[in-house]
Amino acid sequence: MDIKEVTMGQYKRFLVETGRQALPDFVPRYAPTDEHPALGVNWFDALAYCKWAGKRLPTEAEWEYAARGGLKGKRYPWGDEITHDDANYDGTGGWDKWQKPAPVGSFMPNGYSLYDVTGNVWEWCQDWYDSARNTKVLQGGAWNRNTGYLRIAYRNHNSPQAWMNSYGFRCVADVK
């Protein structure tokens, strides 16, 4: 699994090289630099980026395993408590100086050296949310949510066509 979320700089390169459509108008307000997470990306666009990069989206199980960073039965990647020193969410305080998404890698990584697995942006996963197959799974919480949404086990979902100022992703490479 990539240690960081895909950045705006990486995603913009993908857009140029593939001739895909531009990002939604709101993106510069929430991701003002190339170091911010790619956002405003729907599931299909995230999937296309991963394929372009020779990778794929993680399954929900892979995402959760990696997000735990080697801990078992804990709410967050660092234990059962979380503060603004750990992640970007719901306001500011401590290390969290951002009212909106933070540049990727602004907080300490988890036990598997993965950055921003909670807070910052929801991350698209490969899986359908349920058997109805209408929505795809999003994990990790976001900059505009409280700590309840940042729990590793919390499952969010939306239509694969949906894009928001809090939706991003990271990729996974299969090991052969």
PyMOL commands that set and color helices and strands:
alter all, ss='L'
color gray80, all
select helices_A, chain A and resi 8-18+27-30+43-52+60-68+147-150
alter helices_A, ss='H'
color red, helices_A
select strands_A, chain A and resi 122-128+136-139+156-158+167-168
alter strands_A, ss='S'
color yellow, strands_A
deselect
rebuild
show_as cartoon
